[in-house]
Amino acid sequence: MVKSDGARRGSTFVFPGLARVWGKLVSAHTPGQFAISAVDFETSTARSPANLSRDSHRFLSLDHCTHHHTFKSSTNYFPANRRSAYQGHQACIAITSYLLERNFYTLISQVIRQTPTQSKISPSLISLVTAPLATFPSPSPCISPIFTHIFTIPLLPNRIPLDSLSRFITHIPFSDRYVLEQYSALITSSTTTEDKVHLVANLQTYVYCPSLLETRWPLSVNVSPFPCSPSFVEVG
C-alpha cells in the first residue's frame, strides 16, 4: 500500500493517515469500509513532506490520546457476532506492526525530547508507549525500540507524571531477564555512547537490570547503590 522509498519518508505521513484509517476500522467493523479507509490513507501520502512532518508531530503531541484509545479499543471493539475476537486482534497486530516498521517509537521519542525537562509529558503519551506491548505475545518486537528510543531519553523519569510512573513501570518487562537478554545485543549495537549513558541511568532509576548493565559496551560502568550518586556512570 505504501511505496517503499525510504523509512524516513514513510514515518512522516504514517500518523496523520493512520489516524483516519484506524478510526474508520474501529468504527466500521467491515472489510469493505476498511478498504475505503485504505484509499483515504493512500491519498494522504500525496501531501508535501514538510506538511506531513509538521502534522505528524502535531498529531503526536496534541492528539496522541486518539491513538491511545484506538490502540486499546481495536482489540476489544469488534462484536463477536460481526467479527471474531481473533480477527480483531489480527487487525490490531497488522496495524501495530505497520507503525513499528515506520519509526513509531522514533517519533514518540522526538516528541518527548522536544518537551522541556522541567515539564511533564501527557499521561496519554506514556500509555501510547506501552500500548503495543499488549498487542504481541512475549517476547514482543516492541522491546528493542522501547529501550533504544525511549529509555535513552535524557532524564526520562523527570519527564513522566508521578501518577503515570507506576503504570509505566509495570508494563515494561524488567523482571523477565530472558526477554531482556534476547535484545541486549541489538539494543547496545543500535545506541551511541551517549545513549548508553542515559539508558543505564534511566534503568538504574527504576530497577537493576544485569542483562543490560553487564553487556559489553564501550563504557566503564560503575553501578552505585544510589542512582543519584555522581559516580553512577563513568565514561572512560
N, C-alpha and C positions, 0 to 999 in steps of 0.2 A: 504494500500500500504506500510505503514511503520510499522515495528514490534514495538509493544509497550513495550519497555524495558527501559523506563525512559525518561522523558522530556529532561534531560541534554544531553543524548546521541543524542536524536533527534535534538537538537539545533546545534550540532556540524557539521552535514552534510547537513542541510537544505539549506544553502545559496549556496554552490557550485553546488549542484544537482539542486536546483530550478532555478538557473540562466539558465541552459540548457533547463529545462522543459519550463520555461516561455518564453524564446526566441523562441523556436520552436512553442509554442502555438500561439504566436502573429503573427509569420510569416507564419504558415501553414494554419490556419483558419479551419482546418478539424478535426473531432473527430478521424479519423484514424491515422493521424500523431501525434495527442496528445497522443494516446495510445502508439505509438512508443517512444515518449518522456518519458512517464512514465516508460517504460522499461529501458531507459538510466538512469533515476533517480534512479531506484531500484539498478542498477549496482553500482552507486556511493556510496551506503551505505556499500559496502564491504570494503571500504578503512579503514585504521587504524585510530582510534580515534585521535591520535596525529596529523596526517597529516590533518584530517578533521578540527580539531580545528584551526590549523595554517591557512589552506586555507580559512576557513570561516571569520577569522579576516582580512586576506589579501583582501578577496573579498569585505568586507565592507569598509575597509579603503582606498582601491585603486580603486575599480571598482563599488562603490555604485551608480555611475552615470548610470550604466547599469540598476540597479534595478529601479532607479527613472524614466527612460524613459519607461521601461516596465510597471510600475505602471500607468503612465499617458496614455500610448497608448493602454493598454489592454481593457479599457472601450470604446474606440473610434475607434479602428483599424478595427474591423470586418465589412466588407462591408455589406450593407443591403441586397444585392442580394445573398449573400453567407451564412451569419449568421445574425440573428436578433440582434438588439441592446440589447434586453433582454438577449439573450444567452451570448453575450459578457460580459455583466455586471455580470451575474451569475457566469461566469467563473472567473472573477476578484474577486468576493466575495469569491468563494471557495478557490482560491489561497491565498488571503489575510488572510482568516480565518486560513488556514493551517499554515501560517507564524506566526500569533499571538499565536497559540497553541504551537508553538515551540520556544518561547522566542525571538521573533523578536526584541522587544524593549530592552530586556536584553542585547542582542549582540550589538545593536546600542549604548546603554549606556556604555558598556565596551570599545568600540572604542573611544567614546568621552572622557571618563575618562582617557584613555591612552594618549590622546593628551595633551601636556604641556599647562598649563593655559594661558601662555603668547602667545600661538599660536592660530590662528583661524581655526576652522574646516571648511571643504569644504561646500559650499552652497548646493551642491547636497545631502549631508548627512542631512542637515536641511530639504530639500524637502522630503527626504525619511521618516523623522519623521512624517511629516504632511500628506503625500500622502494617507495613509489608511483612514484618516478622510473623504475623498471624496468618499470612496467606500461604506460605510454603511449609512443608514438613521439615523437621530438623535433619540435617544441617541446612539452614536457609542460605540462599545465594546473597541475601542482604547483609550477612555478617561482615564480609570483607569491605564493601563500600561504606558501611556504617563506621567501622573502625578507621578506615582510610580517610574518609572525608568529614566525618562528624567529630570523632574523638581527637582529631588533630587540630581542632579549632582552639586557638589560644584562650585560656581561662573559661573553658566551656561551663564548668559548674557555676561560675558567677553570672552567666547569662540565662540560666534556667530558673524560672519562678519556683519558689520554695514549695508551693502546693503542687507542682508538677514533677518535682525532683524524684520523689519516691516511686511514682508511677513510671517514670522514665527508666529508673534503675531496674525495677522488677521485670521490665520487658527485655532487657539485654541479658543474654545467657552467659554472665560472668562465671557462674558456678560450673558450667559444662566445659571442663578442661579439654575434653576430646574434641569438641566443636572448635574451640579456640585454636588448638594445636593444628588443626587442618588448614587454617587460614593464616597462621603466623608467618610463614614464608612469603605468601602473597602480599600480606599487609606490609611487611617490612621492605619488600622489594618495590612497593608502589609508593613509598613515602620518602621524603627528603630527610636530611639530618634534623632540620628544624622541626619538621612534622613529628619525628620520633620523640623529640624532647617534649613537645606538647602532648603527644599520645601517652607517654609514660606518666607525665604529671597528672593528666586527667584520670588515667586508670588508677593511679595510686590514691587519688582523692576518693574514689568510690570503693575499690577493692584491690587486694593484691592478686595479680594475675601472673603466676610464674611462667606459664606457657608463652606469654608475650614478653615479659620482662627479661627472661633468660635467653631469648632469641639472640643470635649473633648479629649485632648491629654495629655500625661504625661509631659507637658511643662507649664511653666509660660510665656505666650507670651505677650510682651509689644510692641504694634504696635506704632511706631513713625511716625509722618507725613513726616519724612525724612528717606528714606530707608537706607541711609548710616550711620545713627546715631549708635554709639556703643551700645545704649540701645535698639536697634531694637528688638532683640530676647534675652531673658534671660532664661537660663535653671536652674531650681531650684527644 
